[in-house]
Amino acid sequence: MSKVTLIGGVSLTGVGGDNWSKMFSDPAVSASWKISAFYFVATVGIEMLLGVGIAILVHERLFGRNILVSILLMPMFVAPVIVGLLGRFLTDSSFGLYSWLLRLVGIDSNVLGSPRTALAAVVALDVWEWTPLIMLITLAGLSAVPQPLIEAASLDGAGYFKRLWYVVIPSISGVLLVALLIRAMDAIRFFDIIWITTNGGPADTTKIIPLRLYEIAFRFFDLGYAAAIGLTMLLFSIIVANLFVALLEKKKGAAQ
Amino acid sequence: MIARRSRFASVVLQILTVLVVLFTAVPLVWMALSSIKPTNDIMSHDPVFFFRPTLEHYRGLFTNGNHVDRYLVNSLVAAGVSSLIATALGALGGYGLSRSTMRGKRHLAFWIISTRMAPIAAVLLPLFLIFRRLGLLDSLSGLVVAYLTFNLPFAIWIMAAFFDSLPGSLEEAARVDGCSRWAAFWRISLPLTRAGLVTTWILCLVFSWNDYSFAQTFSGTSSQTLPIAATQLITQTGIDWGQLTAVGVIVVVPMVIAGLAVRRWLVTGLTLGAVTGE
């Protein structure tokens, strides 16, 4: 709640609620919140769907499951900066492999550089990196589903998809919730991929709130204002963290 | 579920599997190929799949004033030291958290984990101000401390989860036989969680090795890490993609190997003990 001046050390001048009222009326910041919300829902949503789908696919395999899982897990360990740089490399309009593939199907555009596709492109990069995490967690849940349960459903005449929907998915719902919360927490933490690919551009179409915060803090040095935005972000992660801890408590309570 | 599967279904499964593998692996394979590809072939408008492999990009990284070796050492020191400290303190803290029955434990646990969940962009600012005051900007010790801000709470939580999974009776037996609390921890519980220790260490290593935000904000010329080196290859005059993909390989390969080495315990580690592995 202070205006911080950086020249000659830190000096605080009280400005009361100014930074807070500014935050709620600043169109640039509210635009960033909207992009953040979209980015968050899109990445976490797609990652959940794909991750669960891939986990079920992998779980169906009898042979070569180990090596398959190892391959599919790799993106998780790649530094987000490298993911971003690889994204730029693969979609470069003159020599990128994926641009070449897109040209083959008739799309000739610089996906990261065009305001219409940039957000979708950074979402895709995030999905590539973090879907494996959801898959890994779901897979652990799937292998814990009691086999007799599935056999019983099968004897009652339930087909594959019916079994999946009415037996398997409900019995891993707890694990899925953990996956969702873990991913949700990290989705609001990191911003490296967008930072290195578009840095919020073109025309601010990918400027999620952490990038806006960074810019306000370290380019405009309006630290008080940045802190107000930072605290608001913190509020969100505290809510998610609380849900997570409550879930763990419940699980421990059930185990005892 | 597998016994009666139609031929059609298994073909569909195969195709889907291939698609998923391609989606995952193509970017990494392409990066590795490009790092040993002559520059002309990298810049070709249509992708080149057959070429004479070359090590010129890797050579270029360590000569001509590029000194990637310095970045490599910085990365090793910052990530290595920070993850070791986090694991050591995390084992002690995690043990305490796991065994304690004090009131308000839940709040303490929540407070610890919330520091790890805080958005990095929100943490950077106060840390920057503190570091400037303490003279920790542009120093490796500063980076080690910065990485501890997220590694330590993470390590405490994972270790607590691993200690939780040990049967308490072992320690009780040791105590009855005259072991002190410390001896029971040091001689019984700690060796039994070796897998937990290694997993914790590797996950902390991966997270700090892969960090960009902290290094970009706090480090100067004498403490830059490998991810920074990668971005510095992007210059006004253009990007040397051969060298960049080579740096990419150097950054990625060790972490993929380390991560896959602890695959069995990854689920426990990454869900902070909320889900136990296969």
Interface residues (C-beta under 8 A of the other chain):
Chain A: V10 I54 L57 V58 E60 R61 L62 L68 V69 S70 I71 L72 L73 M74 P75 M76 F77 V78 A79 P80 V81 I82 L85 L86 F89 L90 S94 F95 L97 W100 W128 P132 L133 L136 I137 L139 A140 G141 S143 I150 S154 Y160 R163 V175 V178 A179 I182 M185 I188 R189 F190 F191 D192 W195 I196 I209 P210 L211 L213 Y214 A217 F218 L223 A226 A227 I229 G230 L231 M233 L234 S237 I238 V240 A241 N242 F244 V245 L247 L248 E249 K251
Chain B: M1 I2 L13 L16 T17 V20 V21 F23 T24 A25 V26 P27 L28 W30 M31 S34 I42 M43 S44 H45 D46 P47 R106 A109 F110 I113 S114 M117 A118 P119 I120 A121 A122 L124 L125 P126 F128 L129 R133 V206 W209 N210 D211 Y212 S213 T217 P227 A230 T231 W241 L244 T245 G248 V251 V252 M255 V256 A258 G259 L260 R263 L266 V267 L270 T271 L272 G273 A274 V275 T276 G277 E278
